[in-house]
């Protein structure tokens, strides 16, 4: 797979992730009835919904900055995956298996995007280990 193909897949994934989680974050901050009511039904407190909305929008802003903040992007991917996993588990336990389809789709989308991120920006730990003092 060429670098151009990896970059195309990565930026397509970032765009889709940004649309998905940006919309979700916006809906959480504006108390959109669909998102708000489902999240409350899942048992999450109202203050958590606002925090989640802010975190999503800040994370999306970080993802959209090209070639910068790579370590912070790792945290964003982790946060998004935690959000997806919690949404999946909560929906499975409270609403039922049919309600988890969106979480499964989001999981696959973010995993593919993260995989391309790692192929474009390989993690190098040798410098950190060489510079570490015992």
C-alpha angles and dihedrals in degrees: 000000000000124000089246091056091048090049092048092051091044096050092043088053092047090050093050092044090049092051093046099045095031090056090045092049092048091049091050092052094046095045093241104193096229097051096033096049095047092049091050090047088055088059102254117141120245094246090057091056091058093048090049091051093052092046091051094051093046090047092051090051089054093049092052095057105096121229095351139096092024095163091049089050087059088058091047092053090048091050093048091049091049089050091051094047093049091046091050094049094043094049092045092053100038108028105018142254095293090063092060097069093096091051091051092050091047091048093054092045094051094044091053090047092048091047090055090046089057092046091052095040107029114200111246117195100167093091092051092050094046092051096046118106122217 
